[in-house]
Amino acid sequence: MELFLFRTDIKSKKKLNYMKPILNNHSDILKWSIDLEDIDNVLRIEATNTVTEDTIIKLIRMHGFYIKTLTD
C-alpha cells in the first residue's frame, strides 16, 4: 500500500462532491480524504502499489484543480 499527501485547492463541499465519484471509482485508490479545515486542503490517498504520485497529480489536474505533493 502507498500513502500520498497533497496540497490542493479543493476548498469547498461542492468541489469535494465533484471529486468524490472520480476518486471513489478509481480502482487503485483504496481510501481517500480531503481536509477542508486545513489551510492546505490536504488530500490524503491510500492506494495500491501500482499507483504513482504522477498518476494522482494528472488525475486531479485533469479536473481543473491545483495539486502539489506535500513533503516532510
PyMOL Python script that loads the backbone (N, CA, C, O; Angstrom):
from pymol import cmd

cmd.read_pdbstr("""\
ATOM      1  N   MET A   1       0.838  -1.187   0.000  1.00  0.00           N
ATOM      2  CA  MET A   1       0.000   0.000   0.000  1.00  0.00           C
ATOM      3  C   MET A   1       0.879   1.245   0.000  1.00  0.00           C
ATOM      4  O   MET A   1       1.932   1.279   0.636  1.00  0.00           O
ATOM      5  N   GLU A   2       0.437   2.250  -0.712  1.00  0.00           N
ATOM      6  CA  GLU A   2       1.125   3.541  -0.773  1.00  0.00           C
ATOM      7  C   GLU A   2       0.271   4.599  -0.088  1.00  0.00           C
ATOM      8  O   GLU A   2      -0.958   4.537  -0.135  1.00  0.00           O
ATOM      9  N   LEU A   3       0.918   5.563   0.545  1.00  0.00           N
ATOM     10  CA  LEU A   3       0.236   6.696   1.157  1.00  0.00           C
ATOM     11  C   LEU A   3       0.769   7.966   0.512  1.00  0.00           C
ATOM     12  O   LEU A   3       1.978   8.191   0.463  1.00  0.00           O
ATOM     13  N   PHE A   4      -0.146   8.793   0.017  1.00  0.00           N
ATOM     14  CA  PHE A   4       0.225  10.048  -0.639  1.00  0.00           C
ATOM     15  C   PHE A   4      -0.464  11.206   0.071  1.00  0.00           C
ATOM     16  O   PHE A   4      -1.617  11.094   0.486  1.00  0.00           O
ATOM     17  N   LEU A   5       0.253  12.322   0.206  1.00  0.00           N
ATOM     18  CA  LEU A   5      -0.299  13.553   0.777  1.00  0.00           C
ATOM     19  C   LEU A   5      -0.054  14.694  -0.190  1.00  0.00           C
ATOM     20  O   LEU A   5       1.060  14.887  -0.678  1.00  0.00           O
ATOM     21  N   PHE A   6      -1.123  15.456  -0.462  1.00  0.00           N
ATOM     22  CA  PHE A   6      -1.027  16.551  -1.418  1.00  0.00           C
ATOM     23  C   PHE A   6      -1.694  17.806  -0.876  1.00  0.00           C
ATOM     24  O   PHE A   6      -2.658  17.732  -0.114  1.00  0.00           O
ATOM     25  N   ARG A   7      -1.176  18.944  -1.272  1.00  0.00           N
ATOM     26  CA  ARG A   7      -1.819  20.240  -1.062  1.00  0.00           C
ATOM     27  C   ARG A   7      -2.736  20.451  -2.270  1.00  0.00           C
ATOM     28  O   ARG A   7      -2.330  20.192  -3.402  1.00  0.00           O
ATOM     29  N   THR A   8      -3.961  20.917  -2.041  1.00  0.00           N
ATOM     30  CA  THR A   8      -4.896  21.137  -3.153  1.00  0.00           C
ATOM     31  C   THR A   8      -5.630  22.464  -2.995  1.00  0.00           C
ATOM     32  O   THR A   8      -5.496  23.160  -1.988  1.00  0.00           O
ATOM     33  N   ASP A   9      -6.406  22.788  -4.017  1.00  0.00           N
ATOM     34  CA  ASP A   9      -7.308  23.948  -3.905  1.00  0.00           C
ATOM     35  C   ASP A   9      -8.769  23.484  -3.873  1.00  0.00           C
ATOM     36  O   ASP A   9      -9.674  24.221  -4.264  1.00  0.00           O
ATOM     37  N   ILE A  10      -8.979  22.268  -3.408  1.00  0.00           N
ATOM     38  CA  ILE A  10     -10.339  21.751  -3.228  1.00  0.00           C
ATOM     39  C   ILE A  10     -10.802  22.254  -1.862  1.00  0.00           C
ATOM     40  O   ILE A  10     -10.556  21.623  -0.834  1.00  0.00           O
ATOM     41  N   LYS A  11     -11.479  23.408  -1.874  1.00  0.00           N
ATOM     42  CA  LYS A  11     -11.741  24.144  -0.635  1.00  0.00           C
ATOM     43  C   LYS A  11     -13.189  24.130  -0.176  1.00  0.00           C
ATOM     44  O   LYS A  11     -13.501  24.655   0.893  1.00  0.00           O
ATOM     45  N   SER A  12     -14.073  23.541  -0.959  1.00  0.00           N
ATOM     46  CA  SER A  12     -15.483  23.585  -0.587  1.00  0.00           C
ATOM     47  C   SER A  12     -16.123  22.206  -0.722  1.00  0.00           C
ATOM     48  O   SER A  12     -15.588  21.314  -1.381  1.00  0.00           O
ATOM     49  N   LYS A  13     -17.272  22.057  -0.085  1.00  0.00           N
ATOM     50  CA  LYS A  13     -18.002  20.790  -0.187  1.00  0.00           C
ATOM     51  C   LYS A  13     -18.436  20.537  -1.624  1.00  0.00           C
ATOM     52  O   LYS A  13     -18.490  19.390  -2.065  1.00  0.00           O
ATOM     53  N   LYS A  14     -18.744  21.599  -2.351  1.00  0.00           N
ATOM     54  CA  LYS A  14     -19.156  21.453  -3.750  1.00  0.00           C
ATOM     55  C   LYS A  14     -18.020  20.831  -4.580  1.00  0.00           C
ATOM     56  O   LYS A  14     -18.248  19.914  -5.368  1.00  0.00           O
ATOM     57  N   LYS A  15     -16.803  21.341  -4.392  1.00  0.00           N
ATOM     58  CA  LYS A  15     -15.648  20.795  -5.110  1.00  0.00           C
ATOM     59  C   LYS A  15     -15.348  19.375  -4.638  1.00  0.00           C
ATOM     60  O   LYS A  15     -15.016  18.507  -5.445  1.00  0.00           O
ATOM     61  N   LEU A  16     -15.464  19.141  -3.343  1.00  0.00           N
ATOM     62  CA  LEU A  16     -15.245  17.806  -2.792  1.00  0.00           C
ATOM     63  C   LEU A  16     -16.249  16.818  -3.393  1.00  0.00           C
ATOM     64  O   LEU A  16     -15.878  15.711  -3.783  1.00  0.00           O
ATOM     65  N   ASN A  17     -17.511  17.221  -3.466  1.00  0.00           N
ATOM     66  CA  ASN A  17     -18.541  16.350  -4.027  1.00  0.00           C
ATOM     67  C   ASN A  17     -18.323  16.096  -5.512  1.00  0.00           C
ATOM     68  O   ASN A  17     -18.682  15.031  -6.015  1.00  0.00           O
ATOM     69  N   TYR A  18     -17.739  17.058  -6.219  1.00  0.00           N
ATOM     70  CA  TYR A  18     -17.401  16.857  -7.627  1.00  0.00           C
ATOM     71  C   TYR A  18     -16.350  15.754  -7.777  1.00  0.00           C
ATOM     72  O   TYR A  18     -16.441  14.919  -8.678  1.00  0.00           O
ATOM     73  N   MET A  19     -15.354  15.758  -6.887  1.00  0.00           N
ATOM     74  CA  MET A  19     -14.259  14.798  -6.973  1.00  0.00           C
ATOM     75  C   MET A  19     -14.607  13.430  -6.371  1.00  0.00           C
ATOM     76  O   MET A  19     -13.948  12.436  -6.677  1.00  0.00           O
ATOM     77  N   LYS A  20     -15.614  13.374  -5.535  1.00  0.00           N
ATOM     78  CA  LYS A  20     -15.957  12.138  -4.831  1.00  0.00           C
ATOM     79  C   LYS A  20     -16.139  10.939  -5.769  1.00  0.00           C
ATOM     80  O   LYS A  20     -15.498   9.912  -5.545  1.00  0.00           O
ATOM     81  N   PRO A  21     -16.986  11.019  -6.817  1.00  0.00           N
ATOM     82  CA  PRO A  21     -17.143   9.838  -7.679  1.00  0.00           C
ATOM     83  C   PRO A  21     -15.876   9.492  -8.461  1.00  0.00           C
ATOM     84  O   PRO A  21     -15.631   8.324  -8.762  1.00  0.00           O
ATOM     85  N   ILE A  22     -15.092  10.476  -8.781  1.00  0.00           N
ATOM     86  CA  ILE A  22     -13.854  10.246  -9.533  1.00  0.00           C
ATOM     87  C   ILE A  22     -12.869   9.449  -8.688  1.00  0.00           C
ATOM     88  O   ILE A  22     -12.268   8.486  -9.165  1.00  0.00           O
ATOM     89  N   LEU A  23     -12.707   9.852  -7.441  1.00  0.00           N
ATOM     90  CA  LEU A  23     -11.780   9.161  -6.546  1.00  0.00           C
ATOM     91  C   LEU A  23     -12.346   7.823  -6.068  1.00  0.00           C
ATOM     92  O   LEU A  23     -11.610   6.844  -5.945  1.00  0.00           O
ATOM     93  N   ASN A  24     -13.649   7.782  -5.800  1.00  0.00           N
ATOM     94  CA  ASN A  24     -14.272   6.535  -5.342  1.00  0.00           C
ATOM     95  C   ASN A  24     -14.227   5.447  -6.407  1.00  0.00           C
ATOM     96  O   ASN A  24     -14.105   4.267  -6.080  1.00  0.00           O
ATOM     97  N   ASN A  25     -14.322   5.829  -7.666  1.00  0.00           N
ATOM     98  CA  ASN A  25     -14.397   4.849  -8.743  1.00  0.00           C
ATOM     99  C   ASN A  25     -13.034   4.457  -9.316  1.00  0.00           C
ATOM    100  O   ASN A  25     -12.957   3.616 -10.211  1.00  0.00           O
ATOM    101  N   HIS A  26     -11.972   5.054  -8.810  1.00  0.00           N
ATOM    102  CA  HIS A  26     -10.636   4.690  -9.282  1.00  0.00           C
ATOM    103  C   HIS A  26     -10.264   3.355  -8.639  1.00  0.00           C
ATOM    104  O   HIS A  26     -10.230   3.238  -7.415  1.00  0.00           O
ATOM    105  N   SER A  27      -9.990   2.367  -9.459  1.00  0.00           N
ATOM    106  CA  SER A  27      -9.800   1.001  -8.955  1.00  0.00           C
ATOM    107  C   SER A  27      -8.586   0.844  -8.038  1.00  0.00           C
ATOM    108  O   SER A  27      -8.555  -0.080  -7.225  1.00  0.00           O
ATOM    109  N   ASP A  28      -7.594   1.714  -8.147  1.00  0.00           N
ATOM    110  CA  ASP A  28      -6.385   1.574  -7.342  1.00  0.00           C
ATOM    111  C   ASP A  28      -6.369   2.442  -6.094  1.00  0.00           C
ATOM    112  O   ASP A  28      -5.446   2.339  -5.286  1.00  0.00           O
ATOM    113  N   ILE A  29      -7.374   3.298  -5.921  1.00  0.00           N
ATOM    114  CA  ILE A  29      -7.461   4.130  -4.721  1.00  0.00           C
ATOM    115  C   ILE A  29      -8.315   3.388  -3.695  1.00  0.00           C
ATOM    116  O   ILE A  29      -9.497   3.128  -3.919  1.00  0.00           O
ATOM    117  N   LEU A  30      -7.697   3.057  -2.577  1.00  0.00           N
ATOM    118  CA  LEU A  30      -8.375   2.281  -1.547  1.00  0.00           C
ATOM    119  C   LEU A  30      -9.165   3.160  -0.585  1.00  0.00           C
ATOM    120  O   LEU A  30     -10.298   2.838  -0.229  1.00  0.00           O
ATOM    121  N   LYS A  31      -8.565   4.267  -0.168  1.00  0.00           N
ATOM    122  CA  LYS A  31      -9.168   5.217   0.777  1.00  0.00           C
ATOM    123  C   LYS A  31      -8.651   6.604   0.458  1.00  0.00           C
ATOM    124  O   LYS A  31      -7.510   6.761   0.022  1.00  0.00           O
ATOM    125  N   TRP A  32      -9.481   7.610   0.673  1.00  0.00           N
ATOM    126  CA  TRP A  32      -9.031   8.977   0.452  1.00  0.00           C
ATOM    127  C   TRP A  32      -9.837   9.919   1.343  1.00  0.00           C
ATOM    128  O   TRP A  32     -10.936   9.593   1.791  1.00  0.00           O
ATOM    129  N   SER A  33      -9.264  11.087   1.585  1.00  0.00           N
ATOM    130  CA  SER A  33      -9.971  12.140   2.317  1.00  0.00           C
ATOM    131  C   SER A  33      -9.357  13.488   1.951  1.00  0.00           C
ATOM    132  O   SER A  33      -8.193  13.580   1.562  1.00  0.00           O
ATOM    133  N   ILE A  34     -10.172  14.526   2.087  1.00  0.00           N
ATOM    134  CA  ILE A  34      -9.707  15.900   1.891  1.00  0.00           C
ATOM    135  C   ILE A  34     -10.082  16.677   3.147  1.00  0.00           C
ATOM    136  O   ILE A  34     -11.244  16.703   3.554  1.00  0.00           O
ATOM    137  N   ASP A  35      -9.086  17.306   3.749  1.00  0.00           N
ATOM    138  CA  ASP A  35      -9.298  18.083   4.968  1.00  0.00           C
ATOM    139  C   ASP A  35      -9.641  19.516   4.590  1.00  0.00           C
ATOM    140  O   ASP A  35      -8.754  20.322   4.307  1.00  0.00           O
ATOM    141  N   LEU A  36     -10.934  19.828   4.589  1.00  0.00           N
ATOM    142  CA  LEU A  36     -11.385  21.176   4.221  1.00  0.00           C
ATOM    143  C   LEU A  36     -11.063  22.208   5.296  1.00  0.00           C
ATOM    144  O   LEU A  36     -11.103  23.409   5.027  1.00  0.00           O
ATOM    145  N   GLU A  37     -10.746  21.763   6.502  1.00  0.00           N
ATOM    146  CA  GLU A  37     -10.415  22.668   7.602  1.00  0.00           C
ATOM    147  C   GLU A  37      -8.945  23.095   7.579  1.00  0.00           C
ATOM    148  O   GLU A  37      -8.591  24.125   8.152  1.00  0.00           O
ATOM    149  N   ASP A  38      -8.103  22.319   6.928  1.00  0.00           N
ATOM    150  CA  ASP A  38      -6.669  22.597   6.868  1.00  0.00           C
ATOM    151  C   ASP A  38      -6.393  23.693   5.841  1.00  0.00           C
ATOM    152  O   ASP A  38      -7.056  23.741   4.806  1.00  0.00           O
ATOM    153  N   ILE A  39      -5.441  24.560   6.104  1.00  0.00           N
ATOM    154  CA  ILE A  39      -5.106  25.650   5.193  1.00  0.00           C
ATOM    155  C   ILE A  39      -4.633  25.137   3.832  1.00  0.00           C
ATOM    156  O   ILE A  39      -4.794  25.819   2.820  1.00  0.00           O
ATOM    157  N   ASP A  40      -4.050  23.937   3.808  1.00  0.00           N
ATOM    158  CA  ASP A  40      -3.551  23.356   2.560  1.00  0.00           C
ATOM    159  C   ASP A  40      -4.565  22.435   1.889  1.00  0.00           C
ATOM    160  O   ASP A  40      -4.276  21.856   0.841  1.00  0.00           O
ATOM    161  N   ASN A  41      -5.746  22.295   2.479  1.00  0.00           N
ATOM    162  CA  ASN A  41      -6.774  21.402   1.931  1.00  0.00           C
ATOM    163  C   ASN A  41      -6.156  20.064   1.528  1.00  0.00           C
ATOM    164  O   ASN A  41      -6.207  19.657   0.368  1.00  0.00           O
ATOM    165  N   VAL A  42      -5.576  19.401   2.514  1.00  0.00           N
ATOM    166  CA  VAL A  42      -4.778  18.205   2.278  1.00  0.00           C
ATOM    167  C   VAL A  42      -5.629  17.045   1.754  1.00  0.00           C
ATOM    168  O   VAL A  42      -6.638  16.660   2.346  1.00  0.00           O
ATOM    169  N   LEU A  43      -5.179  16.511   0.623  1.00  0.00           N
ATOM    170  CA  LEU A  43      -5.747  15.297   0.052  1.00  0.00           C
ATOM    171  C   LEU A  43      -4.856  14.149   0.491  1.00  0.00           C
ATOM    172  O   LEU A  43      -3.658  14.133   0.209  1.00  0.00           O
ATOM    173  N   ARG A  44      -5.453  13.189   1.183  1.00  0.00           N
ATOM    174  CA  ARG A  44      -4.713  12.016   1.675  1.00  0.00           C
ATOM    175  C   ARG A  44      -5.255  10.805   0.931  1.00  0.00           C
ATOM    176  O   ARG A  44      -6.458  10.546   0.943  1.00  0.00           O
ATOM    177  N   ILE A  45      -4.367  10.069   0.286  1.00  0.00           N
ATOM    178  CA  ILE A  45      -4.783   8.912  -0.501  1.00  0.00           C
ATOM    179  C   ILE A  45      -3.997   7.683  -0.084  1.00  0.00           C
ATOM    180  O   ILE A  45      -2.769   7.709   0.000  1.00  0.00           O
ATOM    181  N   GLU A  46      -4.727   6.603   0.177  1.00  0.00           N
ATOM    182  CA  GLU A  46      -4.137   5.286   0.363  1.00  0.00           C
ATOM    183  C   GLU A  46      -4.470   4.511  -0.904  1.00  0.00           C
ATOM    184  O   GLU A  46      -5.635   4.401  -1.287  1.00  0.00           O
ATOM    185  N   ALA A  47      -3.439   3.973  -1.550  1.00  0.00           N
ATOM    186  CA  ALA A  47      -3.639   3.322  -2.841  1.00  0.00           C
ATOM    187  C   ALA A  47      -2.799   2.061  -2.947  1.00  0.00           C
ATOM    188  O   ALA A  47      -1.916   1.802  -2.130  1.00  0.00           O
ATOM    189  N   THR A  48      -3.102   1.292  -3.974  1.00  0.00           N
ATOM    190  CA  THR A  48      -2.320   0.094  -4.240  1.00  0.00           C
ATOM    191  C   THR A  48      -0.918   0.501  -4.682  1.00  0.00           C
ATOM    192  O   THR A  48      -0.672   1.666  -4.996  1.00  0.00           O
ATOM    193  N   ASN A  49      -0.019  -0.450  -4.705  1.00  0.00           N
ATOM    194  CA  ASN A  49       1.367  -0.187  -5.096  1.00  0.00           C
ATOM    195  C   ASN A  49       1.516   0.128  -6.578  1.00  0.00           C
ATOM    196  O   ASN A  49       2.593   0.534  -7.016  1.00  0.00           O
ATOM    197  N   THR A  50       0.464  -0.049  -7.349  1.00  0.00           N
ATOM    198  CA  THR A  50       0.555   0.211  -8.785  1.00  0.00           C
ATOM    199  C   THR A  50       0.342   1.679  -9.131  1.00  0.00           C
ATOM    200  O   THR A  50       0.609   2.089 -10.261  1.00  0.00           O
ATOM    201  N   VAL A  51      -0.131   2.471  -8.184  1.00  0.00           N
ATOM    202  CA  VAL A  51      -0.388   3.901  -8.424  1.00  0.00           C
ATOM    203  C   VAL A  51       0.869   4.709  -8.124  1.00  0.00           C
ATOM    204  O   VAL A  51       1.582   4.448  -7.155  1.00  0.00           O
ATOM    205  N   THR A  52       1.120   5.695  -8.978  1.00  0.00           N
ATOM    206  CA  THR A  52       2.240   6.593  -8.730  1.00  0.00           C
ATOM    207  C   THR A  52       1.717   7.974  -8.357  1.00  0.00           C
ATOM    208  O   THR A  52       0.560   8.313  -8.607  1.00  0.00           O
ATOM    209  N   GLU A  53       2.587   8.745  -7.764  1.00  0.00           N
ATOM    210  CA  GLU A  53       2.271  10.128  -7.423  1.00  0.00           C
ATOM    211  C   GLU A  53       1.846  10.899  -8.671  1.00  0.00           C
ATOM    212  O   GLU A  53       0.878  11.659  -8.635  1.00  0.00           O
ATOM    213  N   ASP A  54       2.563  10.705  -9.763  1.00  0.00           N
ATOM    214  CA  ASP A  54       2.254  11.393 -11.018  1.00  0.00           C
ATOM    215  C   ASP A  54       0.864  11.048 -11.536  1.00  0.00           C
ATOM    216  O   ASP A  54       0.177  11.909 -12.085  1.00  0.00           O
ATOM    217  N   THR A  55       0.447   9.806 -11.368  1.00  0.00           N
ATOM    218  CA  THR A  55      -0.879   9.388 -11.808  1.00  0.00           C
ATOM    219  C   THR A  55      -1.956  10.183 -11.083  1.00  0.00           C
ATOM    220  O   THR A  55      -2.910  10.655 -11.702  1.00  0.00           O
ATOM    221  N   ILE A  56      -1.802  10.329  -9.784  1.00  0.00           N
ATOM    222  CA  ILE A  56      -2.786  11.073  -8.988  1.00  0.00           C
ATOM    223  C   ILE A  56      -2.766  12.549  -9.353  1.00  0.00           C
ATOM    224  O   ILE A  56      -3.821  13.169  -9.492  1.00  0.00           O
ATOM    225  N   ILE A  57      -1.581  13.114  -9.507  1.00  0.00           N
ATOM    226  CA  ILE A  57      -1.467  14.529  -9.876  1.00  0.00           C
ATOM    227  C   ILE A  57      -2.155  14.784 -11.215  1.00  0.00           C
ATOM    228  O   ILE A  57      -2.905  15.751 -11.350  1.00  0.00           O
ATOM    229  N   LYS A  58      -1.909  13.934 -12.195  1.00  0.00           N
ATOM    230  CA  LYS A  58      -2.549  14.097 -13.510  1.00  0.00           C
ATOM    231  C   LYS A  58      -4.058  13.983 -13.408  1.00  0.00           C
ATOM    232  O   LYS A  58      -4.780  14.742 -14.055  1.00  0.00           O
ATOM    233  N   LEU A  59      -4.548  13.044 -12.603  1.00  0.00           N
ATOM    234  CA  LEU A  59      -5.981  12.855 -12.424  1.00  0.00           C
ATOM    235  C   LEU A  59      -6.640  14.103 -11.850  1.00  0.00           C
ATOM    236  O   LEU A  59      -7.675  14.542 -12.352  1.00  0.00           O
ATOM    237  N   ILE A  60      -6.057  14.672 -10.817  1.00  0.00           N
ATOM    238  CA  ILE A  60      -6.636  15.859 -10.175  1.00  0.00           C
ATOM    239  C   ILE A  60      -6.543  17.070 -11.106  1.00  0.00           C
ATOM    240  O   ILE A  60      -7.508  17.824 -11.235  1.00  0.00           O
ATOM    241  N   ARG A  61      -5.408  17.260 -11.747  1.00  0.00           N
ATOM    242  CA  ARG A  61      -5.232  18.392 -12.671  1.00  0.00           C
ATOM    243  C   ARG A  61      -6.171  18.296 -13.866  1.00  0.00           C
ATOM    244  O   ARG A  61      -6.649  19.313 -14.369  1.00  0.00           O
ATOM    245  N   MET A  62      -6.437  17.067 -14.323  1.00  0.00           N
ATOM    246  CA  MET A  62      -7.327  16.862 -15.460  1.00  0.00           C
ATOM    247  C   MET A  62      -8.725  17.419 -15.161  1.00  0.00           C
ATOM    248  O   MET A  62      -9.469  17.762 -16.080  1.00  0.00           O
ATOM    249  N   HIS A  63      -9.073  17.506 -13.891  1.00  0.00           N
ATOM    250  CA  HIS A  63     -10.378  18.023 -13.489  1.00  0.00           C
ATOM    251  C   HIS A  63     -10.304  19.483 -13.034  1.00  0.00           C
ATOM    252  O   HIS A  63     -11.245  20.002 -12.433  1.00  0.00           O
ATOM    253  N   GLY A  64      -9.180  20.136 -13.327  1.00  0.00           N
ATOM    254  CA  GLY A  64      -9.082  21.579 -13.135  1.00  0.00           C
ATOM    255  C   GLY A  64      -8.632  22.056 -11.767  1.00  0.00           C
ATOM    256  O   GLY A  64      -8.773  23.238 -11.454  1.00  0.00           O
ATOM    257  N   PHE A  65      -8.097  21.169 -10.950  1.00  0.00           N
ATOM    258  CA  PHE A  65      -7.679  21.566  -9.614  1.00  0.00           C
ATOM    259  C   PHE A  65      -6.164  21.642  -9.496  1.00  0.00           C
ATOM    260  O   PHE A  65      -5.423  20.959 -10.203  1.00  0.00           O
ATOM    261  N   TYR A  66      -5.735  22.493  -8.579  1.00  0.00           N
ATOM    262  CA  TYR A  66      -4.313  22.610  -8.221  1.00  0.00           C
ATOM    263  C   TYR A  66      -3.977  21.458  -7.285  1.00  0.00           C
ATOM    264  O   TYR A  66      -4.767  21.107  -6.408  1.00  0.00           O
ATOM    265  N   ILE A  67      -2.805  20.878  -7.477  1.00  0.00           N
ATOM    266  CA  ILE A  67      -2.343  19.820  -6.578  1.00  0.00           C
ATOM    267  C   ILE A  67      -0.819  19.848  -6.545  1.00  0.00           C
ATOM    268  O   ILE A  67      -0.161  20.009  -7.572  1.00  0.00           O
ATOM    269  N   LYS A  68      -0.279  19.688  -5.351  1.00  0.00           N
ATOM    270  CA  LYS A  68       1.180  19.656  -5.179  1.00  0.00           C
ATOM    271  C   LYS A  68       1.499  18.677  -4.054  1.00  0.00           C
ATOM    272  O   LYS A  68       0.806  18.632  -3.038  1.00  0.00           O
ATOM    273  N   THR A  69       2.535  17.912  -4.248  1.00  0.00           N
ATOM    274  CA  THR A  69       2.965  16.946  -3.243  1.00  0.00           C
ATOM    275  C   THR A  69       3.407  17.662  -1.969  1.00  0.00           C
ATOM    276  O   THR A  69       4.145  18.646  -2.023  1.00  0.00           O
ATOM    277  N   LEU A  70       2.952  17.162  -0.835  1.00  0.00           N
ATOM    278  CA  LEU A  70       3.426  17.667   0.451  1.00  0.00           C
ATOM    279  C   LEU A  70       4.643  16.855   0.859  1.00  0.00           C
ATOM    280  O   LEU A  70       4.613  15.625   0.855  1.00  0.00           O
ATOM    281  N   THR A  71       5.704  17.551   1.208  1.00  0.00           N
ATOM    282  CA  THR A  71       6.921  16.880   1.644  1.00  0.00           C
ATOM    283  C   THR A  71       7.154  17.143   3.115  1.00  0.00           C
ATOM    284  O   THR A  71       6.610  18.092   3.679  1.00  0.00           O
ATOM    285  N   ASP A  72       7.959  16.307   3.730  1.00  0.00           N
ATOM    286  CA  ASP A  72       8.229  16.442   5.169  1.00  0.00           C
ATOM    287  C   ASP A  72       8.987  17.697   5.491  1.00  0.00           C
ATOM    288  O   ASP A  72       9.290  17.954   6.656  1.00  0.00           O
TER     289      ASP A  72
END
""", "prot")
cmd.dss("prot")
cmd.show_as("cartoon", "prot")
cmd.util.cbc("prot")
cmd.orient("prot")
